[in-house]
């Protein structure tokens, strides 16, 4: 008969539960996934995802931004941004242009159809956002704190 072995885990159960209950990263990730599902459902009839809406909104500028600017705004690496642009480009919502100043760089521009898609999506975003705002005690403060966390030097990499 095999012997039953028991061993004490190197991290206590109390520590595990404390991390589960207090970990900002875990809770922000869980909230982000839940919010993404809500917005994906809201935009589904428009043929958009929440990420595509955010990308279209990021391109709604007087002049086309560079890929690097958009990647930084959306906290994406350039490869991920390129992968996210391609379906919008195929759908005729976004145009990738050569930067005339630096021919190696690419600019991203909304097409007329992209502007129309964004205009149709904004009221859906407003309704959905208003519904979600009612679920938190101070949505403006929550947004400000999340922005502060994302802009913090501590959030940009390992500490020295």
KEKOL-186095 format. One record per residue: residue in one letter; y, x, z of N, C-alpha, C in turn. Coordinates in pm, whole numbers, plus 50000, padded with zeros to 5 digits. Atoms other than C-alpha are relative to their C-alpha. Example, Ala and Ser with C-alpha at 12.3 -4.5 7.8 and 13.67 -1.06 7.14 Angstrom:
a498815008950000495505123050780501205009050000s498814991849994498945136750714501094992350073
***
This chain:
x498825008450000500005000050000501245008950000x498794991750005503385014749898500864997950124x499125000949884505705022750181501354994349960x498665005650021508895002950201501025010150049x498994990349959511805026750201501344993050016x498645004949980515175018450338500905012150016x499054989249983518185039950322501394994050016x498625004249979521735037150426500795003749876x499204996450118524015034750120501145009450042x498954990449965526635062350104501364993550028x498765007449973529435036350110499604987450077x500385011349914529325010050383500284986649931x499805013650052529084972950305501424995350029x498645003949962532384967850487501035005849902x499104993750097534114992550255499904993049865x500215007050128532584975749951500724986549999x499355013249991533824941550067501525001450005x498554997749994537274955350148500565003249862x499544996850136537594970249800499954987649913x500115012450079536354937849643501174990650029x498965009649961538944917849836501425005149979x498654994550006541924941749804500345007449873x499774991550117541544960149472500954993449899x499035005450095544664953749263499455000149857x500514998850136542964965748945498984988949971x501005010650018540014941948989500674986549986x499385013250002542234912149063500914998049879x499175001050120544674919548781499114998249877x500925001650114541764923648536499404986049996x500575013649996540174890948650501044989749958x498935009350036543514872848625500335001249851x499694998050142544184888248282498954993349912x501055006550079540814876448152500124984850005x499845014549986541384841548289501204995149919x498815003850076544894839848141499755001249850x500324998250142543624853247807499204988149949x500795011850042541064824947793500884987649987x499105011750005543744799047869500855000549873x499144999050118546064812047596499204999949871x500855000750120543234817447347499664985449968x500285014250022542284780847395501234992849947x498765006750041545914770147357500355003149855x499644995750136546394789947033498904997449896x501155001450091542974781646883500324991449877x499685008950113544274752746665500955006649900x499094992850089546854776746519499315011749932x500744988950058544174802046429500435013550054x499544987549938545614828246667499305002250133x500414996649864544484846346978501265003650079x498844996249919546744855047269500505013949960x499614986650042546734891247153500774999949868x499295001150128547784881646801501384994050020x498695005749969550574860046941500925010950056x499194989449940551804889347151500445010149895x499674990450106551694912146848501054994149906x498995006450086553594887346628501354999950072x498765000449923556174883446904500635013950009x499494986349991556504921346938500655004549869x499444996350131557334923346566501224991749962x498865008750029560034896646580501305007050039x498824991549975562944921246557500875000149874x499124999350117565944926146330499525009949895x500554990450096564284956546172498595003650044x501414997449967560604965746153499835012150091x500254988849910559424987346443498895009049947x501084990850031557205017646412498764996650079x501285002649933553565016446509500035005350144x499964994349865554215039146809500784991450097x499195008649914556935016546948499224987650041x500775012249973554704985946920498825003250091x501144996149916551715004147068500445001950145x499494998049864553805014647370500354986750066x499625013049944555214979647419498784992150044x501205007849971551744964147411498975007850082x500894991449921550184992647614498655001849931x501194997950081547714999947334500045014049942x500014987550074546565031847175500184996549851x499745002950141547475034746803498784995049922x501205004450070543865030246689499724985250028x500215014149964543544997246878501054991349932x498955007550068546894985746740499654998249853x500365000950142545754993646384498904989649980x501095009850011542564973646441500494985850021x499455013349975544614944346572500944995449889x499095003450110547074945746282499234995349877x500755002750124544414944346009499724985249975x500235014250029543394907546052501294992349971x498715006750025547054897046066500535003849862x499594995650134547744917445754499184992549894x500855007450095544764901445574500404985349991x499585014049997546044867145680501394998149941x498675000950059549424875145525501114997850101x498995002149896551284873845858500805012650032x499374987149969552134910845892499895008949876x499994990350110553084937245638500195013950061x499874986149959552594974445694500775007249891x499134993350097555354994645528500075015050030x499744985749983555955031545473501435001650049x498674997049948558895044245678500695009149898x499294992350102561445056845424500585013050055x499484987849937562775082745673498885010250020x501164991349978559355096945763498824993549929x501005006350087556875088645486498605000050063x501305000149933553955096545721499894988350097x499975010749900554995068845963499894986449933x500145013750048554265031845926500844990750086x499225010449934556495002446011499244986849987x500675013050001555244967446095501054989149990x499035010750021557054936745970499294986649991x500495013750020556474899545999500334995749858x499745006150130556134882445663500624986350027x499545013849976557694848045611498924991350065x501095007749938554274833245695499815004150146x500094995449863554214854746010501094994050087x498905006649927557614841246115499664985350025x500375014149984556334805846056498904998350105x501095000749902553144812246256500555002050142x499404997749870555204826046543500814987950044x499205011849967557574796246530499124988350043x500935010749960554594772346551499365003150135x500694996149877553064792046839500894999950123x499114999149884556134795147061500004987350084x500055011949914556164758547174498674998850077x501315000149932552444761447256500035009950117x499874990149893553174793047456500854994550114x499105005449896556044775747640499294989550085x500725010449925553904745547737498925006350089x501094993749925550984767247845500555008450114x499394991549898553204791548034500574991450113x499435008849897554974763148216498894994650091x501145005049922551594749348326499505011050094x500454988949916550554783748455501035003750106x498954996949903553914789648625499874991250124x500145009249886553204759248844498865004150094x501134995749916550094776848979500365011450094x499604989149912552064804749148501294996250072x498845003849919554684802649417501325005449944x498784994050052557194825649247499675007749871x500424993350124556354832948880500945011249957x499074989450036559514853448824499745012850078x500294988349915558704876349114498675006349959x501304994750043555074879649004500165008249873x499784992850125556174889748655500755013150025x499224987949970558734914348792499135010550069x500864990549931556144930249021498975006049905x500964994750098553604933448739500695009849906x499244990850085556264949248518500285013150073x499724988049921557194973348797498745008550014x501254992549990553544982848846499675007149869x500364994050129553034988848476500965011249959x499014989650034556205010148453499975011750099x500034989749898555405030648762499335012749950x500674987450037554635067448711498585000750056x501334999949940551655062048943498994992549913x500895007850085550245037048691499705006949868x500164993850131550485061148400498995011349997x501014989650004547875086148506499655005050138x500414994749870546205106048780501145007250070x498954993249925548375119249056499685014950007x500174985449999548945156549080499525005050134
***
